[in-house]
């Protein structure tokens, strides 16, 4: 190791440089001094090795912290700068681990692959529009990977424990020299855990988790809509070897309703009315999802497609105050079954029509008549 040359100077960066700046400078210098670009130049080859050595230290947060505190001495105690150091070709990290234990406490665990958190899971749940209006408490049963009780998630047979991996010394990674580069890989013996289970738990076969059905309570608040997501923290898949569990996400789907359609907090329904009610006016009742009766006043002369609004009779605002509106779209229905007397009355009405009763019809046919006259002239 070149103890006389400062790593920051070698990489031409300030001591306060961030990881991105250090990496960018390393790439530029490595390309400049690469032996393939400088064949036969011993000076370039030596510089290239020094640059790789410096980057190997400063690109690792713990190694960089040790270097900032102790300089090159951090890697020269107990021969750490030799076969087991950053520049050596072996994979013995024993002395280097002792140095980091002195600096940070608790041993050199920066290279160990931490047990990954369990996966997040999804559960699709269908509810009625009434449930979405009122909210509800629901119980669901989900097949989920859970922490193994006999071994308490460790994966080791009860009464035993995992031991430190001899191959990587508990770091979870091993290093090997390949040409001018130091390559770091997950330990093939412990698969990055840093520990080896000699006697796996028979119940979970050393995994630390088992599949089992779990019953969970879900609180559905009033006002939820299609696609509303409810998160149950820590109720997802258990992590391996005692790692934290993931989350369970409940995705809600609102079933089709026989009366209402929904648009956000607005409830929409279509109400057919007779031609007499449309002509003379009146009122109709629309039952609400809360059981109340909403009286809708029909103005005289209303046309099909006209929308009437009842304020505050729609869906409640999710996690808020107030409610949306109820919108009733009127559809004037033409009678299809008439008695002889009803037909007679309608003929009398027809005979008394002047055209002023239905101004839209009168205006339309006048325009048709005018257009026809233009065509025949």
C-alpha positions as CSV (number, residue, x, y, z in Angstrom):
1,X,0.0,0.0,0.0
2,X,1.3,3.4,-0.9
3,X,1.1,5.0,2.6
4,X,2.8,8.2,1.5
5,X,0.2,9.2,-1.1
6,X,-3.1,10.6,0.0
7,X,-6.1,8.7,-1.5
8,X,-8.0,12.0,-2.1
9,X,-5.0,13.4,-3.9
10,X,-4.7,10.3,-6.0
11,X,-8.3,10.6,-7.1
12,X,-8.0,14.4,-7.5
13,X,-11.0,15.2,-5.3
14,X,-11.6,17.2,-2.1
15,X,-11.9,15.4,1.2
16,X,-15.6,16.5,1.3
17,X,-16.4,15.1,-2.1
18,X,-19.5,13.0,-2.4
19,X,-19.7,9.4,-3.7
20,X,-20.8,10.5,-7.2
21,X,-17.8,12.9,-7.5
22,X,-15.4,10.3,-6.3
23,X,-16.8,7.7,-8.8
24,X,-16.7,10.1,-11.7
25,X,-13.1,11.1,-11.0
26,X,-12.0,7.5,-10.6
27,X,-13.5,6.5,-14.0
28,X,-11.8,9.3,-15.7
29,X,-8.4,8.6,-14.2
30,X,-8.7,4.8,-14.6
31,X,-9.3,5.3,-18.3
32,X,-6.4,7.7,-18.5
33,X,-3.8,5.4,-16.8
34,X,-5.2,2.0,-17.9
35,X,-2.3,-0.3,-19.1
36,X,-4.1,-1.1,-22.3
37,X,-3.9,2.6,-23.2
38,X,-0.3,2.9,-22.0
39,X,1.4,-0.4,-23.1
40,X,4.9,-0.9,-21.6
41,X,4.6,2.2,-19.3
42,X,5.5,1.1,-15.8
43,X,4.6,4.5,-14.4
44,X,1.1,4.3,-15.8
45,X,0.6,0.8,-14.5
46,X,1.8,1.8,-11.0
47,X,-0.5,4.8,-11.1
48,X,-3.4,2.7,-12.2
49,X,-2.9,0.3,-9.2
50,X,-2.8,3.2,-6.8
51,X,-6.0,4.7,-8.2
52,X,-7.8,1.4,-7.8
53,X,-6.5,1.1,-4.3
54,X,-7.7,4.6,-3.4
55,X,-11.1,4.0,-4.9
56,X,-11.5,0.7,-3.2
57,X,-11.2,2.5,0.1
58,X,-13.1,5.8,-0.5
59,X,-16.0,4.1,-2.3
60,X,-16.8,2.0,0.9
61,X,-18.4,4.2,3.6
62,X,-16.9,2.4,6.6
63,X,-13.4,2.1,5.0
64,X,-13.6,5.8,4.1
65,X,-14.6,6.7,7.7
66,X,-11.6,4.6,9.0
67,X,-9.3,6.3,6.6
68,X,-10.5,9.8,7.4
69,X,-9.9,9.1,11.1
70,X,-6.6,7.1,11.0
71,X,-5.2,7.5,7.5
72,X,-3.2,4.7,6.1
73,X,-2.5,3.4,9.6
74,X,-6.1,2.1,9.7
75,X,-5.0,-0.7,7.3
76,X,-1.5,-1.4,8.5
77,X,-2.2,-2.7,12.0
78,X,-1.5,-6.4,12.4
79,X,-0.5,-6.7,8.7
80,X,-4.0,-5.7,7.4
81,X,-2.4,-3.9,4.5
82,X,-0.9,-7.2,3.3
83,X,-2.7,-10.3,2.2
84,X,-5.9,-9.5,4.0
85,X,-6.0,-5.8,3.2
86,X,-7.5,-3.9,0.3
87,X,-4.6,-4.6,-2.0
88,X,-4.1,-8.2,-1.2
89,X,-5.3,-11.2,-3.2
90,X,-6.7,-13.3,-0.3
91,X,-10.0,-13.3,1.4
92,X,-8.9,-13.3,5.1
93,X,-10.5,-10.2,6.7
94,X,-9.7,-11.1,10.3
95,X,-7.3,-8.3,11.2
96,X,-9.3,-5.7,9.2
97,X,-12.4,-6.7,11.1
98,X,-10.6,-6.1,14.4
99,X,-9.7,-2.5,13.2
100,X,-13.3,-1.7,12.4
101,X,-14.4,-3.2,15.6
102,X,-12.1,-0.8,17.4
103,X,-13.4,2.2,15.4
104,X,-17.1,1.4,15.2
105,X,-17.7,-1.2,17.8
106,X,-19.6,-4.5,17.3
107,X,-17.3,-5.9,14.7
108,X,-16.9,-5.3,11.0
109,X,-20.4,-6.0,9.6
110,X,-20.5,-3.5,6.8
111,X,-20.0,-6.3,4.2
112,X,-22.6,-8.6,5.6
113,X,-25.8,-8.9,3.7
114,X,-28.6,-7.9,6.0
115,X,-31.6,-10.3,6.1
116,X,-34.0,-8.8,3.7
117,X,-37.4,-7.5,4.8
118,X,-40.4,-9.7,3.9
119,X,-42.3,-9.0,0.7
120,X,-45.4,-6.8,0.6
121,X,-48.6,-8.6,-0.3
122,X,-51.8,-7.6,-2.1
123,X,-55.3,-8.7,-1.2
124,X,-58.3,-7.7,-3.4
125,X,-61.5,-7.2,-1.5
126,X,-65.0,-6.6,-3.0
127,X,-67.5,-4.6,-0.9
128,X,-71.0,-3.2,-1.5
129,X,-71.8,0.4,-2.1
130,X,-73.7,0.4,1.2
131,X,-70.5,-0.8,2.9
132,X,-68.5,2.0,1.2
133,X,-71.1,4.5,2.4
134,X,-71.3,3.4,6.1
135,X,-67.8,1.8,6.5
136,X,-67.4,-1.6,8.2
137,X,-65.2,-4.0,10.1
138,X,-64.4,-7.0,8.1
139,X,-62.4,-10.2,8.8
140,X,-60.3,-11.7,6.0
141,X,-58.3,-15.0,5.9
142,X,-55.0,-14.8,4.1
143,X,-52.4,-17.5,3.5
144,X,-49.2,-15.7,4.5
145,X,-45.6,-16.7,5.3
146,X,-45.2,-16.1,9.1
147,X,-42.4,-16.3,11.5
148,X,-41.7,-19.8,12.7
149,X,-42.6,-20.1,16.4
150,X,-40.4,-23.0,17.5
151,X,-37.2,-21.3,16.3
152,X,-38.6,-17.8,16.8
153,X,-37.6,-17.0,13.2
154,X,-33.9,-17.8,13.6
155,X,-34.0,-20.9,11.3
156,X,-31.9,-22.8,13.8
157,X,-33.2,-25.8,15.8
158,X,-34.5,-24.8,19.2
159,X,-31.6,-24.8,21.7
160,X,-29.0,-24.1,19.0
161,X,-27.9,-21.0,17.2
162,X,-26.2,-20.0,14.0
163,X,-22.4,-19.7,14.0
164,X,-20.1,-17.3,12.2
165,X,-19.2,-18.4,8.7
166,X,-15.5,-19.5,8.6
167,X,-15.1,-18.7,5.0
168,X,-16.0,-15.0,5.1
169,X,-15.3,-14.4,8.8
170,X,-18.9,-13.3,9.3
171,X,-18.8,-10.5,6.7
172,X,-21.1,-12.2,4.2
173,X,-18.7,-11.3,1.3
174,X,-15.4,-12.6,0.0
175,X,-12.9,-10.8,-2.2
176,X,-10.5,-12.0,-4.9
177,X,-7.9,-10.3,-7.1
178,X,-8.7,-10.3,-10.8
179,X,-6.0,-8.6,-12.7
180,X,-5.8,-5.0,-11.4
181,X,-9.2,-5.1,-9.8
182,X,-10.4,-6.4,-6.4
183,X,-13.8,-8.2,-6.9
184,X,-16.2,-8.6,-4.0
185,X,-18.9,-11.3,-4.1
186,X,-21.5,-12.8,-1.7
187,X,-19.9,-15.6,0.3
188,X,-20.8,-18.9,-1.4
189,X,-20.8,-20.7,1.9
190,X,-23.3,-18.6,3.9
191,X,-25.0,-16.8,0.9
192,X,-24.2,-13.4,2.3
193,X,-25.7,-13.9,5.8
194,X,-22.3,-14.1,7.6
195,X,-23.7,-17.0,9.6
196,X,-24.2,-20.7,9.0
197,X,-27.0,-22.8,10.5
198,X,-25.6,-26.3,11.3
199,X,-28.8,-27.7,12.7
200,X,-31.8,-26.3,10.8
201,X,-35.2,-26.1,12.5
202,X,-37.2,-29.1,11.5
203,X,-40.5,-27.1,11.5
204,X,-39.4,-24.5,8.9
205,X,-36.3,-26.3,7.5
206,X,-34.0,-23.5,8.4
207,X,-36.0,-20.8,6.6
208,X,-37.2,-19.1,9.8
209,X,-40.8,-18.8,8.4
210,X,-43.7,-21.1,7.5
211,X,-46.9,-20.6,5.4
212,X,-50.1,-20.5,7.5
213,X,-53.6,-19.0,7.3
214,X,-53.9,-15.8,9.2
215,X,-57.2,-14.0,10.1
216,X,-57.0,-10.3,10.1
217,X,-59.4,-7.5,11.0
218,X,-59.8,-4.7,8.4
219,X,-61.3,-1.4,9.2
220,X,-63.0,0.1,6.1
221,X,-63.7,3.8,6.7
222,X,-66.8,5.5,5.2
223,X,-66.4,7.1,1.8
224,X,-63.9,4.6,0.3
225,X,-63.9,4.2,-3.5
226,X,-62.7,1.8,-6.1
227,X,-59.0,1.3,-5.8
228,X,-58.8,2.7,-2.3
229,X,-55.8,1.0,-0.6
230,X,-55.7,0.1,3.0
231,X,-52.2,-0.7,4.5
232,X,-51.8,-3.2,7.3
233,X,-48.2,-2.6,8.5
234,X,-46.2,-5.7,9.3
235,X,-48.9,-8.1,8.1
236,X,-47.2,-9.1,4.9
237,X,-44.8,-11.9,4.3
238,X,-42.4,-12.6,7.2
239,X,-38.7,-11.9,6.5
240,X,-36.3,-14.8,6.4
241,X,-34.3,-15.6,9.5
242,X,-36.2,-13.3,11.7
243,X,-36.1,-10.2,9.4
244,X,-39.1,-7.8,9.7
245,X,-42.3,-8.7,7.9
246,X,-43.5,-6.7,4.9
247,X,-46.9,-5.0,4.7
248,X,-50.3,-6.2,3.5
249,X,-52.2,-3.9,1.1
250,X,-56.0,-4.3,0.8
251,X,-57.3,-3.0,-2.5
252,X,-61.0,-2.3,-2.4
253,X,-63.4,-2.9,-5.3
254,X,-67.0,-1.6,-5.1
255,X,-69.7,-4.0,-6.5
256,X,-72.1,-2.7,-9.1
257,X,-75.3,-1.2,-7.5
258,X,-78.8,-1.9,-8.7
259,X,-79.9,1.8,-8.3
260,X,-76.9,4.1,-8.1
261,X,-73.8,4.9,-10.1
262,X,-71.0,6.7,-8.4
263,X,-68.6,9.5,-9.5
264,X,-66.4,10.4,-6.6
265,X,-68.7,11.6,-3.9
266,X,-71.7,12.1,-6.3
267,X,-74.4,9.4,-6.5
268,X,-76.2,9.3,-9.9
269,X,-79.5,7.6,-10.6
270,X,-82.0,7.7,-13.5
271,X,-85.7,8.1,-12.7
272,X,-88.5,7.4,-15.3
273,X,-91.6,9.6,-14.8
274,X,-94.9,9.7,-16.7
275,X,-95.7,12.3,-19.3
276,X,-98.4,13.8,-17.0
277,X,-95.9,14.3,-14.2
278,X,-93.4,15.8,-16.7
279,X,-96.1,18.1,-18.0
280,X,-97.8,19.1,-14.8
281,X,-94.9,18.7,-12.3
282,X,-94.9,16.8,-9.0
283,X,-92.4,15.0,-6.8
284,X,-90.8,11.6,-6.4
285,X,-88.9,9.9,-3.6
286,X,-85.5,8.4,-4.0
287,X,-84.3,6.2,-1.0
288,X,-80.8,7.1,0.2
289,X,-78.1,4.6,1.2
290,X,-78.6,5.7,4.8
291,X,-82.2,4.7,4.7
292,X,-83.6,8.3,4.4
293,X,-86.2,9.3,1.8
294,X,-85.0,12.0,-0.5
295,X,-87.9,14.0,-2.0
296,X,-87.2,15.4,-5.4
297,X,-89.4,18.1,-6.7
298,X,-90.3,17.8,-10.4
299,X,-90.9,21.2,-12.1
300,X,-93.7,21.4,-14.7
301,X,-92.5,21.0,-18.3
302,X,-89.4,19.0,-17.4
303,X,-87.6,17.3,-20.3
304,X,-85.8,13.9,-20.6
305,X,-82.2,14.2,-19.6
306,X,-82.7,17.0,-17.2
307,X,-80.7,16.5,-14.0
308,X,-82.0,17.4,-10.6
309,X,-79.6,17.7,-7.6
310,X,-80.1,17.0,-3.9
311,X,-77.3,18.6,-2.0
312,X,-75.5,16.5,0.7
313,X,-77.3,13.3,-0.2
314,X,-74.3,11.6,-1.9
315,X,-71.3,9.7,-0.6
316,X,-69.5,10.8,2.5
317,X,-66.1,12.5,2.0
318,X,-63.3,10.0,2.9
319,X,-61.6,11.0,6.1
320,X,-63.2,14.4,5.8
321,X,-66.4,16.2,6.6
322,X,-69.7,16.5,4.6
323,X,-71.0,14.5,1.7
324,X,-71.4,14.8,-2.0
325,X,-74.7,15.2,-3.9
326,X,-77.4,13.0,-5.2
327,X,-78.1,13.6,-8.9
328,X,-81.3,12.4,-10.4
329,X,-81.5,12.3,-14.2
330,X,-85.1,12.5,-15.4
331,X,-86.4,10.2,-18.2
332,X,-89.9,10.9,-19.5
333,X,-91.6,7.6,-20.3
334,X,-94.1,7.3,-23.1
335,X,-97.1,5.2,-22.0
336,X,-97.4,1.9,-23.9
337,X,-100.6,0.5,-22.3
338,X,-103.6,2.9,-22.5
339,X,-107.2,2.3,-21.9
340,X,-109.9,3.4,-24.4
341,X,-110.8,6.4,-22.2
342,X,-107.1,7.4,-21.9
343,X,-106.8,7.2,-25.7
344,X,-109.9,9.3,-26.1
345,X,-108.6,12.0,-23.7
346,X,-105.3,12.1,-25.5
347,X,-107.0,12.6,-28.9
348,X,-109.0,15.4,-27.4
349,X,-105.7,17.0,-26.2
350,X,-104.1,16.4,-29.6
351,X,-107.0,18.1,-31.3
352,X,-106.6,21.2,-29.1
353,X,-102.9,21.5,-29.6
354,X,-101.7,24.8,-31.1
355,X,-98.0,24.0,-31.4
356,X,-97.1,26.4,-28.6
357,X,-97.2,23.6,-26.0
358,X,-94.0,22.1,-27.3
359,X,-91.8,25.0,-28.6
360,X,-88.8,22.8,-29.4
361,X,-90.8,20.5,-31.7
362,X,-92.5,23.5,-33.3
363,X,-89.1,25.2,-33.9
364,X,-87.5,22.0,-35.3
365,X,-90.3,21.4,-37.9
366,X,-90.3,25.0,-38.9
367,X,-86.6,24.7,-39.7
368,X,-87.2,21.5,-41.6
369,X,-90.0,23.2,-43.6
370,X,-87.8,26.2,-44.5
371,X,-84.9,23.9,-45.6
372,X,-87.3,21.9,-47.8
373,X,-88.6,25.1,-49.4
374,X,-85.0,26.2,-50.2
375,X,-84.4,22.8,-51.9
376,X,-87.5,23.0,-54.1
377,X,-87.0,26.6,-55.3
